[in-house]
């Protein structure tokens, strides 16, 4: 009987030992059995933490030790400090941290007589029960639903215990009965019409009023580096578009334009705002504005209307006479159509002779690049005032019919557009069989040469470039007289100016839509890797094809990798979605340390890119929504699989050239 009992006891001990060995082996291999738990203890055995299979992170408990220099300190196994509750030494040494039942996290001194710091005294975005918001303190909104950085909105408690919204100096509420409404200037704002009548209007009539620690996050249109405050002021006073400038300790001057929105003040803001206002003591007559009295204004309006009607009638008559005269010449019908369209739309753009452009380019000596229909050359033009300006001359030298068609498209599209993120047209030449277009010259080359190099470009610059390109496309889609679909958005068609600001170029494939059109059927256009799926389905084409191409390019901006890498046999959109789905976004940015520190924004941009490349066009956001998501104004939801039911092959996708098929 004794022998039997000993045998049973020995068997139980062996079983327990085997279970412990198996459990230990599972935890070491990164596999945690169901029902297993961790407890906080002083034990340093392996069971006090769980290591993930990759070895990148572990889950467990570690002590937070008090330290005379840094307060409470959390250290890694090697003793390196991971976090500390460092406070101003005058506040005393932190001895312990305590979380109360009310949710207040308190840092206490050794005698526990007073709080050195508490979360209730330093509110962020939430007020808990029993927590009070004292006068002078504020709540800050989150940046996003899952991002805990400070957002755009602040809630401050005033001396009368009510929330307040303040207008800047020399501004007033648009509706005095609505304390939360818009603020408007209490003076006549500067207009660019004034500049035509008088010189140096800004410095004579307007001044800049300082608003300490105030910033408006939106409305930027120009940035100057290494400026002092006086230079920053002068830049705004001499610019009729400038409403304010923001200048900080980094010596960067940001010009702001109206409307100024989402302005806020905080002790954490290291920059000041200088807002343009009318000088005190200036009389209305001193301000050269076009509005005086009601009667004068009505009279002026009538005069303008009468002049406009007269000039319009005269211009129409002149055009009719020109048309009748042209009809008698030997110019072909196609050439007349191109000249007519070009002159009526882009006037007063300069019309060059072929000889002028031949001499400007030194007989087309220096080639800048090649496109689907022509070659771009560098040239130097002599202007009327004997000054010289460097230009890019695009010579259309392919099949005459195709060249004329692209020439007509580019002249019409570029001639009627003006935006800081679009390439500017200087003039054109249509002489005999020669079709040439003259653009401004941008010395920094294309976005492709900027992105696909080592080391990777600055992450902040890439983010800014992505936002500005989106604004340019939004202008083409929504803010032109006629909607323009570019159809070939890609890094090679984005040029960079001296300040690394992007300009969208090459409207040769643009399809013009009238305002009452949303879809059109046309030939396949675009470049492999950037072509939306509806091109292959003979479906109606809308502005969503540009959204798709932009989404691909946005992923390129994040990853600094080409959309299609034939050497690695990788399609970027598939790889990016796989990394997003598997929560391995760090694979996309690799060793980009600046982007690694901004993973929240990296994830946001990747999600926006995936939304843009949805196979179903109606699932893609429009460019206005894309721009708002990039700027942090609109929320970005979790995107679905962009290609859940793709009906065309990878080979077909990659084989699409500039013009593949009808």
C-alpha atoms as one frame of an Amber mdcrd trajectory, in Angstrom:
protein
   0.000   0.000   0.000   2.827   2.356   0.893   4.590   1.399  -2.311   1.436
   2.168  -4.305   1.059   5.597  -2.642   4.682   6.476  -3.376   4.234   5.433
  -6.988   1.137   7.621  -7.376   2.930  10.596  -5.755   5.916  10.109  -8.031
   3.603   9.982 -11.073   1.860  13.234 -10.072   5.190  15.014  -9.589   6.417
  13.814 -12.980   3.202  14.999 -14.665   3.439  18.436 -13.032   7.077  18.717
 -14.057   6.216  17.773 -17.651   3.400  20.342 -17.759   5.780  22.999 -16.388
   8.423  22.094 -18.974   5.878  22.224 -21.828   4.517  25.560 -20.549   8.029
  26.962 -20.277   8.867  25.787 -23.778   5.656  27.332 -25.187   6.301  30.711
 -23.570   9.926  30.727 -24.707   8.757  30.027 -28.288   6.265  32.906 -28.074
   3.192  30.677 -27.766   1.046  31.417 -24.681  -1.479  28.704 -23.700  -5.143
  29.666 -23.343  -5.962  30.622 -19.760  -2.376  31.469 -18.819  -1.948  34.672
 -16.769   0.761  36.998 -15.456   1.087  38.435 -11.962   3.282  41.235 -10.673
   6.061  39.880  -8.452   9.728  40.301  -7.659  10.531  37.079  -9.482  12.883
  37.424 -12.413  11.999  34.042 -13.908  11.000  33.775 -17.521   7.349  33.315
 -16.553   7.147  36.955 -15.398   6.950  38.123 -19.027   5.858  36.836 -22.408
   8.105  37.362 -25.425   6.580  37.656 -28.904   7.819  35.170 -31.568   9.745
  37.876 -33.444  11.467  39.039 -30.274  10.551  42.671 -31.004   8.479  43.213
 -27.839   7.388  41.502 -24.624   4.467  41.700 -22.213   5.089  41.690 -18.480
   5.596  43.698 -15.284   8.544  45.873 -14.295   9.116  47.952 -11.208   8.980
  51.752 -11.280  11.760  52.806  -8.926  12.035  56.240  -7.212  15.116  58.263
  -8.147  16.377  61.508  -6.604  17.282  63.028  -9.978  14.427  61.898 -12.169
  11.547  61.064  -9.820   9.821  57.822 -10.746  11.872  55.895 -13.297  10.910
  52.986 -15.561  14.008  51.143 -16.777  14.600  48.331 -19.254  16.379  45.069
 -18.249  19.745  46.720 -18.986  18.990  49.620 -16.645  18.443  52.213 -19.396
  15.779  54.817 -18.535  12.639  54.409 -20.670  10.417  56.962 -18.893  10.650
  59.290 -15.928   8.396  61.738 -14.115  11.005  64.495 -14.122   9.667  67.746
 -12.683  11.129  71.109 -11.800  13.543  70.444  -8.871  11.944  73.327  -6.962
   8.733  71.318  -6.788  10.432  68.607  -4.752  11.487  65.019  -5.417   8.943
  62.490  -6.635   8.699  59.562  -4.256   5.625  57.685  -5.422   2.847  57.688
  -8.008  -0.728  56.865  -7.124  -3.881  56.317  -9.210  -7.020  57.224  -7.249
 -10.448  55.632  -7.662 -11.621  58.846  -9.324  -9.026  58.407 -12.092  -6.584
  61.063 -10.872  -2.933  60.078 -11.367  -0.874  61.816  -8.656   2.877  62.235
  -8.201   3.647  62.617  -4.477   6.583  63.676  -2.344   8.027  61.412   0.325
   5.791  62.707   3.097   2.710  62.427   0.793   1.528  65.780   2.106   1.039
  67.466  -1.259   0.750  66.688  -4.963   3.794  67.551  -7.020   1.744  66.900
 -10.155  -1.667  65.403 -10.927  -3.616  64.608 -14.074  -6.652  66.477 -12.695
  -4.575  69.681 -12.550  -3.288  69.134 -16.099  -6.358  68.186 -18.179  -5.974
  67.024 -21.782  -9.112  66.173 -23.776 -11.488  64.775 -21.124 -13.008  65.865
 -17.806 -13.667  62.978 -15.404 -16.346  62.993 -12.676 -15.241  65.136  -9.697
 -12.592  66.831 -11.890 -12.947  70.611 -12.203 -11.773  72.938 -14.978 -10.228
  75.955 -13.305 -10.115  79.460 -14.729  -7.265  79.904 -17.208  -6.936  76.201
 -18.007  -8.216  74.558 -21.157  -9.102  71.271 -22.778  -7.592  70.316 -26.134
  -9.300  68.079 -28.667  -7.605  64.941 -29.958  -6.021  65.061 -33.370  -7.931
  61.935 -34.464 -10.101  59.278 -32.868  -7.071  57.077 -32.207  -4.373  59.781
 -32.120  -3.897  61.489 -28.774  -1.876  64.444 -30.035  -3.368  67.931 -29.614
  -6.000  68.804 -32.208  -7.272  72.128 -33.569  -9.862  72.992 -30.906  -9.449
  74.403 -27.390 -12.007  74.853 -24.617 -11.061  77.560 -22.104 -12.894  78.701
 -18.978 -13.147  82.488 -18.598 -13.343  84.600 -15.464 -17.136  84.553 -15.610
 -17.103  80.721 -15.706 -18.314  80.617 -19.328 -16.484  79.493 -22.450 -15.175
  82.338 -24.611 -14.185  82.992 -28.163 -12.050  86.060 -28.766 -11.546  88.055
 -31.948  -8.030  89.360 -32.737  -7.213  93.009 -32.138  -8.975  95.408 -34.550
 -11.454  92.677 -35.490 -15.066  92.300 -34.352 -17.843  89.723 -34.360 -19.777
  89.581 -37.604 -22.951  89.036 -35.576 -22.755  90.731 -32.144 -25.544  88.466
 -30.914 -23.549  85.329 -31.720 -20.398  85.151 -29.554 -19.311  81.971 -31.367
 -19.645  83.374 -34.885 -17.067  84.618 -37.384 -14.743  87.574 -36.799 -14.439
  90.294 -39.449 -12.051  93.279 -39.728 -13.276  96.552 -38.257 -11.407  98.369
 -41.051 -11.251  98.355 -44.834  -9.014  95.467 -45.855  -6.218  95.929 -48.345
  -7.059  94.923 -51.904  -4.770  94.334 -54.839  -6.690  96.929 -56.867  -5.047
  99.534 -54.643  -1.618  98.507 -55.912  -2.542  99.604 -59.435  -3.193 103.173
 -58.320  -0.537 103.897 -55.726   2.875 102.608 -54.799   3.851 101.172 -51.446
   0.243 101.280 -50.236   0.826  98.590 -47.633   3.618 100.294 -45.692   1.970
 103.726 -45.835  -1.529 102.773 -44.765  -1.292  99.441 -42.966   0.672  98.116
 -40.019   1.190  94.755 -38.337  -0.168  94.090 -34.847   1.522  91.406 -32.764
  -0.472  88.526 -31.270   1.831  86.645 -28.906   1.758  82.845 -28.988  -1.033
  82.749 -31.563  -1.103  80.591 -34.666  -3.434  79.915 -37.578  -2.614  76.433
 -38.905  -4.226  76.994 -42.315  -4.067  79.652 -45.005  -0.329  79.336 -45.810
   0.641  80.327 -49.334   4.336  81.290 -49.071   7.222  80.363 -46.784  10.553
  82.124 -46.296  13.526  80.602 -44.481  16.247  82.420 -42.524  14.228  85.656
 -42.253  14.375  88.090 -39.380  11.206  89.657 -38.030  11.617  92.932 -39.911
  12.044  91.139 -43.236   8.992  89.047 -42.466   6.949  92.184 -41.741   8.096
  93.869 -44.943   7.204  90.796 -46.993   3.614  90.973 -45.744   3.170  94.743
 -45.944   4.328  94.768 -49.563   2.038  91.891 -50.564  -1.600  92.801 -51.176
  -2.679  89.175 -50.713  -1.066  88.863 -47.278  -3.439  89.020 -44.297  -0.921
  88.013 -41.616   2.460  86.394 -41.063   3.524  83.850 -38.467   7.127  84.180
 -37.304   8.899  81.954 -34.786  12.241  81.211 -33.228  13.121  78.942 -36.167
  13.390  82.111 -38.343  10.736  80.796 -40.730   8.197  83.328 -42.021   4.787
  81.996 -43.105   2.479  84.230 -45.145  -1.245  83.738 -44.479  -4.182  84.733
 -46.655  -7.853  85.292 -45.896  -9.926  83.624 -44.625  -7.983  82.986 -41.425
  -9.489  79.953 -39.686  -8.885  77.736 -36.644  -6.716  80.332 -34.915  -5.773
  79.599 -31.326  -3.512  80.809 -28.536  -1.458  78.633 -26.225   1.572  78.906
 -23.976   3.067  75.960 -25.870   3.115  77.859 -29.184   6.622  79.165 -29.890
   5.637  81.541 -32.700   3.844  84.890 -32.851   1.350  86.186 -35.384   1.633
  89.630 -36.971  -1.765  90.534 -38.417  -2.252  93.331 -40.961  -4.563  96.152
 -39.837  -5.252  99.736 -40.873  -2.998 102.253 -39.139  -4.644 104.137 -36.293
  -5.537 107.673 -37.388  -5.900 106.828 -41.063  -9.003 108.432 -42.539 -11.183
 106.680 -45.044 -10.088 109.120 -47.730  -6.457 108.116 -47.154  -7.208 104.525
 -48.100  -7.224 104.180 -51.885 -10.174 101.803 -52.054 -12.871 101.666 -54.701
 -15.800 102.074 -52.252 -16.744 105.566 -51.044 -20.416 106.372 -50.878 -23.480
 104.518 -52.046 -24.247 106.907 -54.903 -20.667 106.967 -56.144 -20.552 103.176
 -56.027 -23.781 102.823 -58.041 -22.512 105.313 -60.603 -19.196 103.489 -60.873
 -20.915 100.130 -61.321 -23.090 101.528 -64.118 -20.018 102.983 -65.822 -18.165
  99.666 -65.586 -21.139  97.773 -67.028 -21.482 100.233 -69.914 -17.767 100.030
 -70.704 -17.839  96.252 -70.500 -20.757  96.023 -72.934 -19.049  98.415 -75.349
 -15.695  96.634 -75.176 -17.333  93.228 -75.448 -19.285  94.256 -78.539 -16.171
  95.782 -80.075 -14.111  92.681 -79.336 -16.779  90.439 -80.867 -16.893  92.560
 -84.014 -13.095  92.469 -84.284 -13.073  88.703 -83.887 -15.661  88.345 -86.641
 -13.580  90.517 -88.971 -10.455  88.515 -88.132 -12.318  85.274 -88.813 -13.512
  86.527 -92.215  -9.988  87.632 -93.071  -8.450  84.323 -92.003 -10.940  82.462
 -94.146  -9.407  84.007 -97.242  -5.856  82.956 -96.378  -4.133  79.706 -97.230
  -4.063  78.582 -93.591  -5.645  75.155 -93.194  -8.873  74.717 -91.248  -7.116
  72.821 -88.443  -4.518  75.543 -87.980  -7.245  78.200 -87.877  -9.091  76.236
 -85.194  -5.974  75.950 -83.070  -5.060  79.633 -83.403  -8.613  80.700 -82.714
  -8.919  78.534 -79.626  -5.499  79.510 -78.345  -5.916  83.250 -78.810  -9.435
  83.372 -77.430  -8.540  81.430 -74.305  -4.988  82.236 -73.325  -4.770  85.814
 -74.537  -2.641  87.732 -73.652  -0.121  84.866 -73.627   2.720  85.614 -76.001
   2.740  84.129 -79.505   6.287  83.250 -80.616   7.710  82.647 -84.053   9.532
  79.410 -84.718  12.756  81.343 -85.320  12.506  83.030 -81.906  12.240  79.704
 -80.119  14.921  78.146 -82.293  17.357  80.874 -81.266  16.223  80.777 -77.627
  17.027  77.055 -77.398  20.251  77.384 -79.446  18.668  75.239 -82.138  17.147
  72.831 -79.599  20.471  71.979 -78.042  19.734  71.058 -74.379  17.089  68.395
 -73.891  15.237  68.353 -70.542  12.970  65.369 -71.099  10.755  63.402 -73.446
   7.001  62.914 -73.389   4.473  60.883 -75.308   4.165  63.478 -78.069   7.272
  65.588 -77.955  10.579  66.663 -76.453  11.198  69.445 -73.916  14.204  71.746
 -74.389  15.788  74.400 -72.210  15.832  77.924 -73.590  16.531  81.548 -72.707
  14.149  84.237 -73.955  14.860  87.934 -74.293  11.981  89.971 -72.955  10.796
  93.421 -74.037  12.803  95.140 -71.277  15.983  93.323 -72.449  15.892  91.007
 -69.436  16.366  87.275 -69.899  14.201  84.476 -68.578  14.876  80.744 -68.659
  12.026  78.699 -70.138  11.115  75.133 -71.064  10.043  74.688 -74.687   8.001
  71.626 -75.590   8.291  70.728 -79.262   5.494  68.522 -80.595   7.079  66.574
 -83.417   5.104  63.330 -83.691   2.302  62.556 -86.137   0.688  65.832 -87.201
  -2.871  64.843 -86.244  -1.851  63.656 -82.791   0.478  66.601 -82.290  -2.234
  69.097 -83.153  -4.676  67.356 -80.857  -2.295  67.476 -77.893  -1.296  71.030
 -78.696  -4.932  72.115 -78.682  -5.540  70.316 -75.380  -2.529  71.804 -73.649
  -3.155  75.339 -74.865  -6.789  75.251 -73.765  -6.140  73.512 -70.427  -3.109
  75.458 -69.250  -4.129  78.797 -70.718  -7.258  79.077 -68.591  -5.736  77.878
 -65.310  -3.776  79.734 -62.664  -2.751  78.095 -59.411   0.450  78.052 -57.373
   0.711  74.273 -57.865   0.229  74.240 -61.639   2.918  74.891 -64.221   2.494
  78.273 -65.906   2.194  78.815 -69.634   4.246  81.683 -71.073   3.282  81.376
 -74.730   3.103  79.161 -77.797   4.078  78.850 -81.433   1.854  77.576 -84.247
   3.726  78.154 -87.476   3.254  75.871 -90.455   3.686  72.314 -89.228   5.493
  73.426 -86.042   3.677  73.208 -82.716   5.594  74.456 -79.657   4.551  75.427
 -76.142   6.625  77.622 -73.820   6.466  76.979 -70.060   8.186  78.476 -67.062
  11.443  76.664 -66.254  11.601  74.814 -62.932  15.222  74.021 -62.038  14.778
  71.227 -59.475  13.451  68.704 -61.939  10.689  66.179 -61.385   9.219  64.669
 -58.244  10.438  61.284 -59.485  14.088  62.355 -59.352  13.421  63.850 -55.901
  11.704  60.775 -54.416  13.573  57.805 -55.804  17.038  58.491 -54.466  19.155
  57.753 -51.396  19.046  58.994 -48.740  15.301  59.478 -48.648  14.062  63.083
 -48.798  12.876  64.815 -45.655   9.559  63.370 -44.378   8.060  66.794 -43.653
   8.871  67.961 -47.190   7.244  64.848 -48.635   4.108  65.454 -46.571   3.915
  69.081 -47.693   4.423  68.121 -51.338   1.622  65.529 -51.127  -0.817  68.108
 -49.736   0.087  70.766 -52.320  -0.315  68.328 -55.224  -3.750  67.403 -53.888
  -4.696  71.095 -53.812  -3.573  71.490 -57.420  -5.673  68.529 -58.586  -8.627
  69.835 -56.568  -8.310  73.115 -58.469  -8.434  71.269 -61.797 -11.471  69.246
 -60.748 -13.579  71.789 -58.885 -12.301  75.346 -59.211 -11.629  75.832 -62.932
 -14.087  77.414 -65.331 -14.274  73.987 -66.921 -13.477  70.780 -65.091 -10.159
  69.283 -66.184  -9.260  65.613 -65.832  -5.489  65.317 -66.061  -5.470  61.551
 -66.821  -1.724  61.132 -66.273  -0.901  62.071 -62.671   2.517  60.607 -61.832
   5.807  61.807 -60.263   7.359  62.389 -63.697   4.662  65.002 -64.397   5.210
  66.890 -61.139   7.946  69.543 -61.290   9.596  71.263 -58.312  10.458  74.955
 -58.098  13.291  76.595 -56.138  11.498  76.222 -52.799  10.659  72.581 -53.543
   7.010  73.463 -54.134   5.333  71.076 -56.618   3.813  72.158 -59.930   1.578
  69.826 -61.953   2.692  69.761 -65.582   1.926  68.033 -68.901  -1.747  68.590
 -69.570  -1.315  66.861 -72.921  -3.585  64.001 -71.876  -6.113  66.221 -70.110
  -9.761  65.696 -70.978 -11.878  68.846 -70.630 -15.376  68.404 -69.238 -18.051
  71.046 -69.212 -19.592  71.958 -65.884 -22.719  69.827 -66.379 -20.729  66.691
 -67.234 -19.411  64.182 -64.725 -18.441  61.262 -66.973 -17.108  60.790 -70.473
 -16.056  57.899 -72.682 -12.590  58.214 -74.176  -9.489  56.283 -75.163  -7.315
  54.715 -72.478  -4.841  57.305 -71.261  -2.192  57.249 -68.607   0.955  55.383
 -67.613   1.391  51.831 -66.371   1.076  51.524 -62.642  -1.100  54.634 -62.339
  -4.087  53.692 -64.524  -7.462  53.219 -62.814  -9.358  49.977 -63.369 -12.333
  51.571 -65.154 -10.104  52.259 -68.171 -10.079  48.494 -68.845 -13.847  48.047
 -68.554 -14.987  50.556 -71.156 -16.731  52.341 -68.296 -17.465  56.095 -68.207
 -14.414  58.046 -67.078 -14.703  60.665 -64.346 -12.338  62.681 -62.178 -11.973
  59.566 -60.005  -9.263  58.328 -62.415  -7.065  61.178 -61.166  -7.938  60.232
 -57.572  -6.694  56.697 -58.287  -3.432  57.935 -59.812  -2.934  60.327 -56.912
  -3.442  57.464 -54.441  -0.671  55.468 -56.122   1.604  58.507 -56.076   0.772
  59.196 -52.404   1.969  55.689 -51.521   5.139  56.410 -53.519   5.656  59.593
 -51.493   5.323  57.627 -48.247   7.521  54.684 -49.290   9.916  56.401 -51.740
   9.436  53.382 -54.006   8.195  53.237 -57.596   4.652  52.092 -58.330   5.978
  49.207 -60.408   9.431  47.839 -59.654  10.249  45.424 -62.452  13.557  44.428
 -60.869  11.921  43.265 -57.637   8.694  42.225 -59.421   6.691  44.250 -56.885
   3.477  46.235 -57.383   3.442  48.959 -54.751  -0.325  49.107 -54.149  -0.496
  45.375 -53.358   2.533  45.480 -51.093   1.292  48.591 -49.265  -2.100  47.036
 -48.539  -0.471  43.801 -47.326   1.721  45.787 -44.932  -1.296  47.766 -43.709
  -3.445  44.664 -43.246  -0.692  42.876 -41.314   0.150  45.990 -39.245   3.698
  46.129 -40.619   3.789  49.751 -41.777   7.377  49.980 -40.579   8.310  47.800
 -43.572   7.091  50.573 -45.891   9.350  53.272 -44.457  12.304  51.014 -43.554
  15.124  53.134 -42.081  13.350  56.503 -42.413  13.857  57.629 -38.798  11.902
  60.856 -39.216   8.877  58.953 -40.516   9.257  56.299 -37.809   8.790  59.025
 -35.197   5.581  60.100 -36.961   3.928  56.705 -37.437   0.476  58.127 -36.721
   0.717  60.364 -39.786   2.334  57.579 -41.850  -0.647  55.345 -41.107  -3.036
  58.185 -41.959  -1.400  58.769 -45.357  -1.327  55.041 -46.161  -5.037  54.735
 -45.332  -5.822  57.739 -47.550  -3.797  56.169 -50.372  -5.692  52.873 -50.027
  -9.031  54.709 -50.141  -7.918  56.449 -53.352  -6.980  53.188 -55.132 -10.276
  51.414 -54.495 -11.190  49.365 -57.569 -14.766  50.664 -57.501 -14.732  54.391
 -58.472 -17.681  55.308 -56.234 -15.703  54.028 -53.232 -12.933  56.573 -53.839
 -13.207  59.982 -52.168 -13.181  63.106 -54.304 -10.134  65.366 -54.205 -11.784
  67.834 -51.833 -12.265  65.062 -49.272  -8.740  63.765 -49.923  -7.317  67.237
 -49.259  -9.329  67.581 -46.056  -8.129  64.174 -44.841  -4.506  65.089 -45.583
  -4.878  68.367 -43.684  -6.413  66.584 -40.690  -9.816  68.249 -41.074 -11.701
  65.080 -42.075 -11.562  61.724 -40.323  -9.946  58.764 -42.101 -11.801  55.499
 -41.578 -10.365  51.997 -41.954 -10.164  51.276 -45.710 -11.373  47.973 -47.219
  -9.414  45.743 -49.571  -8.881  47.940 -52.656  -9.146  45.015 -55.132 -11.632
  42.468 -53.712 -12.823  41.260 -57.126 -10.273  42.336 -59.713 -11.292  41.201
 -63.202  -8.080  41.982 -65.068  -4.700  40.343 -64.795  -1.488  41.740 -63.417
   0.074  41.432 -66.885  -2.707  43.542 -68.388  -2.263  46.128 -65.648   1.474
  46.392 -66.216   1.249  46.438 -70.012  -0.761  49.653 -70.173   1.281  52.326
 -71.901   0.533  55.979 -72.641  -2.282  55.005 -75.031  -3.072  51.282 -75.032
  -6.402  50.679 -76.709  -9.895  52.032 -77.275
